[in-house]
């Protein structure tokens, strides 16, 4: 939201349509993960600022339907509000199951079952559940938990995983090798804190689906993430290390059959070409003028 006022001024000066693309509801999310709980006045101020800026935009795009519902409850954007989910470049994902070469480059044994989390290492993801699940499976040398990425929680996660032989950390990987990287694992991990609920939709989901690998998602049935993935992933309760560990075991043992075709079909719906066509159609339909924006 710090960039929003500058965008509005720039659009006004050059007579352009202003577009706000909401990836998460920042103010609510900051309080949901406990960053600012001691400053209730700041939440009130932040919400007012967020509402004022949002209402001033001509068009708003969000990545989830429940995010759209929350915004619609405060602002009547009508047809100038669209849900366009985070897209994936499906062309980056090659067919085939030979991932030994990439694993060798990363120093990962080809014989182990790799359960991978790849993405931002932040508070909203609740990644401590992975470490706690790894502790419960520390005697099972078949399974290796790999956490790849960067973020403010990385140091804390590394400390929590100290001494665990079944946890490995990797840095960010080259973007052009994203497809190969996401296919080199045997299982994708997608944890999310219950408190952030419907305040965001993880952008990493598209790549997980396009990889055709099994996915474990932590969400309640009421959360949009739970609803969206119920037919393509193993959905378990958030912040439950025991349930998480047991789910990883069940996938590793072959007890859970991966719905590959349903995953790939959903990935095709999230393909960048589909998303860009929708984005173009939405952006170039006649927008209301800023003067028509609600005054609330």
Secondary structure as the mmCIF struct_conf table of DSSP 4:
data_model
#
loop_
_struct_conf.conf_type_id
_struct_conf.id
_struct_conf.beg_label_comp_id
_struct_conf.beg_label_asym_id
_struct_conf.beg_label_seq_id
_struct_conf.end_label_comp_id
_struct_conf.end_label_asym_id
_struct_conf.end_label_seq_id
TURN_TY1_P TURN_TY1_P1 UNK A 2 UNK A 3
HELX_RH_AL_P HELX_RH_AL_P1 UNK A 4 UNK A 14
TURN_TY1_P TURN_TY1_P2 UNK A 15 UNK A 15
HELX_LH_PP_P HELX_LH_PP_P1 UNK A 16 UNK A 18
STRN STRN1 UNK A 19 UNK A 22
BEND BEND1 UNK A 23 UNK A 23
STRN STRN2 UNK A 24 UNK A 24
HELX_RH_AL_P HELX_RH_AL_P2 UNK A 26 UNK A 32
TURN_TY1_P TURN_TY1_P3 UNK A 33 UNK A 34
BEND BEND2 UNK A 35 UNK A 36
TURN_TY1_P TURN_TY1_P4 UNK A 37 UNK A 38
HELX_RH_AL_P HELX_RH_AL_P3 UNK A 40 UNK A 56
BEND BEND3 UNK A 58 UNK A 58
STRN STRN3 UNK A 59 UNK A 62
BEND BEND4 UNK A 63 UNK A 64
HELX_RH_AL_P HELX_RH_AL_P4 UNK A 65 UNK A 74
HELX_RH_3T_P HELX_RH_3T_P1 UNK A 78 UNK A 80
STRN STRN4 UNK A 81 UNK A 83
HELX_LH_PP_P HELX_LH_PP_P2 UNK A 85 UNK A 87
STRN STRN5 UNK A 88 UNK A 88
HELX_RH_3T_P HELX_RH_3T_P2 UNK A 90 UNK A 92
BEND BEND5 UNK A 95 UNK A 95
HELX_RH_AL_P HELX_RH_AL_P5 UNK A 100 UNK A 106
TURN_TY1_P TURN_TY1_P5 UNK A 107 UNK A 107
TURN_TY1_P TURN_TY1_P6 UNK A 110 UNK A 111
BEND BEND6 UNK A 112 UNK A 112
STRN STRN6 UNK A 113 UNK A 118
BEND BEND7 UNK A 119 UNK A 119
TURN_TY1_P TURN_TY1_P7 UNK A 123 UNK A 127
HELX_RH_AL_P HELX_RH_AL_P6 UNK A 128 UNK A 136
TURN_TY1_P TURN_TY1_P8 UNK A 137 UNK A 139
TURN_TY1_P TURN_TY1_P9 UNK A 141 UNK A 142
STRN STRN7 UNK A 143 UNK A 148
TURN_TY1_P TURN_TY1_P10 UNK A 152 UNK A 153
HELX_RH_AL_P HELX_RH_AL_P7 UNK A 154 UNK A 160
TURN_TY1_P TURN_TY1_P11 UNK A 161 UNK A 163
TURN_TY1_P TURN_TY1_P12 UNK A 165 UNK A 166
STRN STRN8 UNK A 167 UNK A 170
HELX_LH_PP_P HELX_LH_PP_P3 UNK A 172 UNK A 174
HELX_RH_3T_P HELX_RH_3T_P3 UNK A 175 UNK A 177
HELX_RH_AL_P HELX_RH_AL_P8 UNK A 178 UNK A 183
BEND BEND8 UNK A 184 UNK A 186
STRN STRN9 UNK A 187 UNK A 190
HELX_RH_3T_P HELX_RH_3T_P4 UNK A 194 UNK A 196
TURN_TY1_P TURN_TY1_P13 UNK A 197 UNK A 198
BEND BEND9 UNK A 199 UNK A 199
STRN STRN10 UNK A 200 UNK A 200
TURN_TY1_P TURN_TY1_P14 UNK A 203 UNK A 204
HELX_RH_AL_P HELX_RH_AL_P9 UNK A 205 UNK A 211
TURN_TY1_P TURN_TY1_P15 UNK A 212 UNK A 212
STRN STRN11 UNK A 214 UNK A 218
TURN_TY1_P TURN_TY1_P16 UNK A 221 UNK A 222
BEND BEND10 UNK A 223 UNK A 223
HELX_RH_AL_P HELX_RH_AL_P10 UNK A 224 UNK A 229
TURN_TY1_P TURN_TY1_P17 UNK A 230 UNK A 232
BEND BEND11 UNK A 233 UNK A 233
STRN STRN12 UNK A 234 UNK A 236
TURN_TY1_P TURN_TY1_P18 UNK A 238 UNK A 239
HELX_RH_AL_P HELX_RH_AL_P11 UNK A 241 UNK A 252
TURN_TY1_P TURN_TY1_P19 UNK A 253 UNK A 254
BEND BEND12 UNK A 256 UNK A 256
HELX_LH_PP_P HELX_LH_PP_P4 UNK A 257 UNK A 258
HELX_RH_AL_P HELX_RH_AL_P12 UNK A 260 UNK A 269
TURN_TY1_P TURN_TY1_P20 UNK A 270 UNK A 270
STRN STRN13 UNK A 271 UNK A 271
HELX_RH_AL_P HELX_RH_AL_P13 UNK A 272 UNK A 283
TURN_TY1_P TURN_TY1_P21 UNK A 284 UNK A 284
BEND BEND13 UNK A 285 UNK A 285
HELX_LH_PP_P HELX_LH_PP_P5 UNK A 286 UNK A 289
HELX_RH_3T_P HELX_RH_3T_P5 UNK A 290 UNK A 292
BEND BEND14 UNK A 293 UNK A 293
#
